[in-house]
Amino acid sequence: MAQGNGVILYSGDLQNPTFKDASLPRHRHPRSFHKDGSKRRFIMAACFIVSLLLITAVIVGPTLAFLTSGSSNRPLKVAAFNIQHFGRSKMSDTTVANHITEILVRYDVILIQEVRDSTGSSLKDLWSRLNKTDDWGFVASAPIGRTTYKEQYVFYYRLKLAHLLSTYQTPDSSDVYEREPFSVEFEYFSVTPGTKKQVVLMALHSRPTDAFDELDHLPTSIKSAASHFKGAGGVVAMGDFNADCNYVSSTKQLQLEIFKDNSEFTSLIPDSADTTSGDSNCAYDRIIVFGHDIRARDAKVYNYQKAMGLSDDATGDISDHYPVEFQLH
Ligand SMILES: *[C@@H]1O[C@H](CO)[C@@H](O)[C@H](O)[C@H]1NC(C)=O
């Protein structure tokens, strides 16, 4: 390869490049033109390669860290949070955005429901905020809903603790669901050193007035997701199921397979819990475990109003729900 002035020059078409020595006399091109053009091409190529390397490092770095490291010394903290009408107006309010971020960084994997932002800019904002604390990944469903009113299911996860394997959108040919469950398969560290496990997290935000019918159908959807993701130890279905009070009374709850004792499902958030931040006292948000190899512990409601000492107004600005959380061992 010929070199001149310390710069590698090349000319000709891309299929058949030929190298030229910049120190050779040139007849066809004015010197400055040729030199500047080559230099520019070289600089552009260098910039392109450097930015490619940077992008690769940013994305692959944390993922590689997960894939190559042997264990985490603690369980994986998971939460499902209905952030009422999450979108640009919420994220453009600095106080609210700070509070939401503070709540979310308690966890390693978070499901957010009621995301309503066709531009996606609030999701990007939130992602940037999370990224200031750690390297976070992001995966979301399409906007889902029967009418023009649609919501997205969104997951953020710590790249060094959870590895995204795949996603699955539950089909719904008989149109049972307003917002069909969306599932994400993650690999994570078991508390047993050197052991990784796979779990499927299934999101559902039920339609309040159809909550009973949707929840009645949920076991079928959980089982289909379980057979779709063969390698996973089980499925954890979670979210705002509207599974209480006016939508699903305590008597109706007992008719649902997901809440029956001795069923194949374990419900981690009891009917007595209050997952609402307002005056109501309802266990709308739930966590249901299905599968032979899922060790979910310490499930509870996170009352951020109490924990963060917030006024009723500041609390209501965040959401009318509290997150429900658990830990995977
Ligand atoms: C957040 O961090 C990840 C990993 O470092 C990166 O891939 C992603 O682009 C970042 N997102 C934003 C919005 O900054």
The ligand as a MOL file (V3000), in Angstrom:
LIG
                    3D

  0  0  0     0  0            999 V3000
M  V30 BEGIN CTAB
M  V30 COUNTS 14 14 0 0 0
M  V30 BEGIN ATOM
M  V30 1 C -29.0300 3.6220 27.4370 0
M  V30 2 O -27.8950 2.8180 27.5880 0
M  V30 3 C -27.8040 1.7280 26.6800 0
M  V30 4 C -26.6150 0.8750 27.0720 0
M  V30 5 O -25.5080 1.6030 27.4120 0
M  V30 6 C -27.7050 2.2870 25.2610 0
M  V30 7 O -27.6380 1.2280 24.3310 0
M  V30 8 C -28.9220 3.1370 24.9780 0
M  V30 9 O -28.8240 3.7310 23.7160 0
M  V30 10 C -29.0730 4.2330 26.0360 0
M  V30 11 N -30.3250 4.9100 25.8050 0
M  V30 12 C -30.4500 6.2370 25.8500 0
M  V30 13 C -31.7700 6.8160 25.5150 0
M  V30 14 O -29.5260 6.9620 26.1480 0
M  V30 END ATOM
M  V30 BEGIN BOND
M  V30 1 1 1 2
M  V30 2 1 1 10
M  V30 3 1 2 3
M  V30 4 1 3 4
M  V30 5 1 3 6
M  V30 6 1 4 5
M  V30 7 1 6 7
M  V30 8 1 6 8
M  V30 9 1 8 9
M  V30 10 1 8 10
M  V30 11 1 10 11
M  V30 12 1 11 12
M  V30 13 1 12 13
M  V30 14 2 12 14
M  V30 END BOND
M  V30 END CTAB
M  END
